[in-house]
């Protein structure tokens, strides 16, 4: 058991699309890793039989293991109102919180499904996590802060409230989790429930802010290569040796091409999956995906709708309404 690298992918897939993206992540791991790997797919009833078969076929083709864990009723069994745990009530973001309960190993790598692993995943697995609960990479904001770029005022105040240092805020898309410690020392879902009850109106990135709050003093910060988000200026010869994270809703490689060379990796690894039988299928998938989103300028009416949606989204993401709550907590004190 100890010789196997355990990796968790967690998603809710009502449209049937994230299974394909998870297959890309899986293929990228298998193609670059010589050691035995077991992928634990944490899902609910939205995973169809068709997609399950595709993922099984992929693992079998690389002679690797796959374990499907249906957590449809796990959250309900905890008697916790899921709608209160995230800003948008999204179930999929909570599945990783169940890992200590549903995967019986001492350590696991958690990956988002918008990730391509262009390196041997053993490098991440072999990091000595010691007594820390989690190992993670600083998010772009903290990496820029270290380089001398100021943190936006509202964001800095929110982190101050959460007890997160400006140079230590991590991205939750790639995590090396000490499951043994989480089982022994943490009541994960209860921590999360208490966090949202107290800070929901002050935070920006719901589940990520929550994990930063919980592990503010119990994390190991690791090299940026294990979760690279900023691909500005990256050339093709520099792709190898990193885990690439296509973070951002409008920046997914299946939505629009915003990261030259890096986005190419998604399509190259998709070619290795059962979702893509040959080069002709790959071309059709690329054309269909990249021409269908609202971000593609095909019709002027669609562009207007897109711009209206983007303006509304920008106003929401600015979190203008969180500022009074932040100021009130600063004035009243007793932030933690």
N, C-alpha and C positions, 0 to 999 in steps of 0.2 A: 504493500500500500504506500509506503514511504517513497518508493522509487517512481511513483506516478505523479505527474504534475497535474494538479486539480485546478480547473478554471470554470468560473461561473458566468453565464450569460443570462440575463433576466429581461423579459419583455412581455408586454400585453400586445396582442396583434389582431385587433378587430378588423383591420383592412387586409390582413394577410400579406403585408409587405415586409415587416421587420424580420420575418423568418429568413427571407432572402438576404437581408443585410447581415444577419447573424451568421449565415452560411459563408459570407465573404470573410468575416472575422475568423471563423473556424478554419477556412481554407488557408488563410495567411499564416495561422499558427502552425497547422500541420505541415505546410510546405517548407517552413523554416526551422522546424524543431525535430531533432533526431530522437529525443527521449519519448517515452510513452506519456500520452496525455489523456486525461478524462475530462470531457466537456460536460458540465452539469447545466442543462437548460432549465431555468426556473420560469415556469409559464402558468397560464390559467387555461380555461376552456376555449379561449380564442385561438389556440394553436390547433390548426386543422390536421386531419389525418394525412392529407396531401403534403403539407409542409413538414410534418414529422417524418414522413417517409424520405423526403429529400435530404433532411439533415442526417438521418440514419445512413442513407446511401453514401453521403459525403464522408462520414466518419469511417465507414467500412472500406471505402476506396483508399484511404490512407492507413488502414489497419490501426485505427485509434478507437478509443472508447467514447460512448456518449450515454448520458444518464438523464432521463426526462423526469422532472419533479413538478407535478401539478399542485400548485398552491391555491387553487380556486377557493377552497374553503378554509385555508389556514388563517387568513386575516379575519374572517368572520368568527372563527373559533376563539380569537383573542379578545372578542367583545369590545373592539375598538372601532369607532366611527371613522372609516377610511376617508370620507369626504373632509374631515377636519385635519387630516395629516398632511395635505399638500394644498397649495393655492388653487390648483385646478382639479383636485380630486383624482388625479391620475394614479391608477393602481400600480402600473408597471414600475414606477419609480420606487415603490415600497418593497418590491420583491426581494431586493438585495438585503433588506433588513431581516429577512427570515432565514438567511443563510446559516446562522449558528444552529437553528432548530432543524433544518431540513437536509443538511449535508453533514454526514458524520465523519469529518476529517478535522485535523488540527489547524490546517492552513489552507488558504485558497486565494487565487487571483480572481478578482471581479473585473469584468470589462463591459463597457457600454457596447452597443451594437453598431455604432458609427465609427468603428476603429479598424485599422489595418495594422497587423503586427508584422513589420518588415525586418524582423530580427529573430534570433533564437529566444523563445520565451523563457528558456532556462535561466537566462541572465537575471530576469526579474524574480523568478522563483527562488533562486539561490541567494538572494539578498538576506543577510542575517537580521531578521526582524527583532530578535531578542524578546524583551518583555513588553515591547510596544504593541498596542492594539491594532495599529494600521501603519502601512508605509504608503506614501503617496507623493505626487509631484506638485510643486507650487503651480497655481493657476497663473494665467497670463498677467493678471493685475499685479500679483506679488513679484513675478519675474521682472516686470517693467519697473516696479517700485525699487527693486534692488539696483536697477540700471540708472535710477535717478528720475524716473517719471512719477510725478505726484499721483496719489490715489484720489479719485474724485471725492469731493467733500462728503456727500451723502453716504457713499460706500464706506469711507473711512469711519464715519460716525457709527454706522451699523455694525462694522467689525468691532469697534470699541465696545459697543453694548454687548456683543456676543463673546467678548474676551479673546478675540482673534488678533494676533499681531499682524501688522501690515505686510511683513515679509514672509508670513507663514501660512497664508490662505491657500489651501490645496484644491485641486480639481478632483472631483469624485468619479471621473470616468474610468480611471485605472486605479485599482486598490489592491494591495497585498494585505489580506486580513488574517489576523491571528484569531482564528475561530475559537480556539481553546480558551483564550483570555476573555473573549466576548461572552462565551457561555458562563464562565466562572465569575466575571466581575460586572457584567452589564445586563440590564433588562432592556434590550434594544428598543422594542416598540413602546415601552413605557417612557423611556427617555425621549423618544420622538414625540409622543403625545403631549408630554409636559412642555417640550420646546415650542410646539406650534401654539399651544394655549397661551404661552407667554410672549412669543416674539413674532407671530404670524404677520402682524401689520408693519413690521419694521424690516423684513428681510427682502432680498432680491431674488436669489436662486434657492427655491424652497428646500429641496432635499440636500443640496450641496452645502448651503448655509448651516443646515441642521447637523450634518456630519462634522463640519468644521467646529461647531460649538461643542459637540459631544467629545471630540478627540483633540480639543485645543491643547491639552497638556499630555497627550498620550499618542503621539504620532512620530514617525520617522520620515523626514523629508528626503527624497531620493532624486537622482539625476533627471534632468528634463527629457532625456532621450526616451524615457519610459512612458511619456505622455506628451508628445509634441503637438501643439495646437497652432502656433504661429509658424506658418510656412513661407513667410515673405522672403523672397530672394533665394529660396532653396532650389538647387539645380538637381538634375537627374542623378548625378554621381554621388549626391549626398543623401539619397533616400534610404540607403541600406543602414541598418544598425539602430533603427528607431521604431517606436510605436507611434503611429500617426492617428490623431484624433480629429475627426471632421466635426468639431463642435459648432453649434449655431444652427438654428432652424432653416435659414435660407442658404446655408453654405454647404449643404450635403452634396456629395458628388453626383447623386442621382437626381438632384434638383437643378443645379447649375454648376458650371465649372468656375470656381473661384481660386483654386490652388493648382496652378500648372505643375505637372509632374506628380504631385502628391495625389490629386484626384485620379490620375491615371491608374494608381495602384488598385483602387476599388474595382475598376473594370477588368484589370488583369487577373485579379484573384477571383472575380466572379466567373471568369472563363474556366476556372478549375472546379466549379461546383456543378451539381446536377441541374441547376436552374439554367445552365447555358450549355447546350449540347455541342455547338460548333461555332465557328466564327460568324456565320450568317445570323445565328440567334443573338450573338453578342451585339452585332451592329443594330439589329432591330430593337433590342432592349435599350441600347444607348439612345437611339433616335426617339423612341417612344417616351422614355423618361425625361430626356432633356428638352423635349418640345411641348410636353403637356403641362408643366407647372405654370402657375400664374406669373412667375418671375420671367417667363420667356415672352419677348415682345413680338406677338403674332398679330393681335388685333388691338386697335386703339381702345376699344371699350374695356377689354381685359386689362390693359395698362392702367386705365383710370381706376378700375376696381382695385388693382394691386396697390396703387399709390395710396388710395383711401385706407386700405387695410394696413399698409406700412406706417402711415401717419398715426393711425389709432394705436398700432402696436408700439410705436416709438414713445407715444405719450404714456402708455401703460408701463413700458420698460423703464422709463425715466423715474417711475415710482414717485411722482410728485406727491401722491397721497400718503406716502410713508413718512415724509419729512415731519409733519406735526407729531406723529407718534414717537419718532426719534427724539425730537426736541423735548417732548413731554417727559420721556424717560431720563433725558439728560438733566432736566430741571429738577425732577422729583428725586433723582438718585436711586440707590438700591437697585442697580441694574441687573444684578445676578441673583 
